[in-house]
Amino acid sequence: MTLSPTPETLSSSQLLSSSMSSLSSSTSSRQASSQISKIYRQASTLFLTRRLPESLSTILPVITPPPAEDNAEGSGEGAPIAKASRTTRIKVWSLYLTILNAVLELAPDEGKAAFGTSEFRALVNKVREGEVWEDVVRNGYGGVEGDVDADVVINLATLLLAHANTQKTNQTRLENYLAASTSPNLNIAERLQAVPKGRRSPMKSGTDTPRDLNARVKILELYTLHVLLRNNEWDYSREFITMSEVLDEERREAFLQALQSLQDEQLDAERRQREERRYQEEMLKREIEEQRRKREQEERERKLQEEKRDSRKGSEVDYGVEDSYPSSGSAKARSVKGGSAKGSRNRPQSPPPTTRSSKPQKPVRKGKVEPTLGTRAANILANLKKVLESMAGALSTNPMLLLRTLCFMVAFLVLFGRRDVRERIRRAANQGWTKVLQTAGMGVKVSYI
């Protein structure tokens, strides 16, 4: 006879099977956590010895999902880190993000030499574009944004804050996390599936324990006092701090004071930058003005030199004209001489007169014609001009000569400014004049006699 199972027997068997499955899952979870902890220690040792490529390659299998061919069941489970405990999860992700930060702090040549050009560029782009946040959520937390541990969120936000190209991605991720972690998940089936995997229940708001509260305050600090300020959203940051339910009055006041201090520092920095830019513009204008003045001075000096050369050339030309006067006079003399010769051929020859009037008609050489009175006056003026020009050139080339002349004139004026000197000179002049008169009178008497 076959016994049919009763409902009590069914319920007992189901409870036993569920207990066995939970026990096996907990045993496998402990084994996985132990293996992950071992890998974490190896990667930490490699990182501390600055062997970044080996450290990264050691920890990558823990945080990366297995390939599709290795997953026999095809359940699409996440990375092994998703089954580890909360403490192990935080340690592994923190080490991974720390390694990425050290990689991005390397010089480009050093990073390419250590990882290779393509791999180094891929790691840099993953951090700068914010893709690392998506990898952490997808591989470690099943794609649920609100399930990410607060410490991991802090490390992610800090990494993007230091190396991201823009803080827009960081702001969006933090806002999504804050919204997802504060809203309860009413899907009971998802909650029951999430607990065996080692993830915390999404029902938590992030402030259930003092540790969670401190982590949430740290996230709010990063969001309001760093990320939003990088995006130049000062008013929104102040409004968010004022309306936040996590912050108490003391912390809210501290946040607002810190925000005001940062804004004042930014305004002072902008003011200093404006002043520095204005100062540089003024210095540039001064340099341009100084160069312009130098060019004008050089141009004036050049023109002055050209005028001096032209004046010297003009004086030389005038001198040549003055020398041409005797030749013209000789030409006139030759014409007069030729006319007198023709007249003498027409008239009967007579003996040459012996009077003084016949001297100008004697043959005179070409270069020895006596200059006229105007020619002599012109020569005197030209020579006087040359003397003045030579004196001006000497004074310009030798300023000490001008200084000596001025000193002599000043000394002469000072000497004649003394009354006793003037009296002595007057007496000497009177005595000399008296002697001249006496000599002249004696001469008159002698001539008269």
Salt bridges, closest charged atoms under 4 A:
GLU77 OE1 - LYS83 NZ 2.98
GLU134 OE2 - ARG138 NH1 3.86
GLU134 OE1 - ARG173 NH2 2.44
ASP135 OD2 - LYS126 NZ 3.66
ASP135 OD1 - ARG138 NH2 2.65
GLU145 OE1 - ARG173 NH1 3.00
ASP147 OD2 - ARG199 NE 3.49
ASP149 OD1 - ARG86 NE 3.42
ASP149 OD2 - ARG89 NE 3.05
ASP151 OD2 - ARG211 NH2 3.41
ASP212 OD1 - ARG86 NH2 3.78
GLU233 OE2 - LYS168 NZ 3.90
ASP235 OD1 - ARG238 NH1 3.79
GLU249 OE2 - ARG252 NH1 3.21
GLU275 OE2 - ARG271 NH1 3.13
GLU289 OE2 - ARG292 NH2 1.97
GLU289 OE2 - ARG293 NH1 3.88
GLU290 OE1 - ARG293 NH2 2.51
GLU296 OE2 - ARG292 NH1 2.49
GLU299 OE2 - ARG302 NH2 2.05
GLU306 OE2 - ARG302 NH1 2.64
ASP420 OD2 - ARG418 NH2 3.15
GLU423 OE2 - ARG426 NH1 2.85
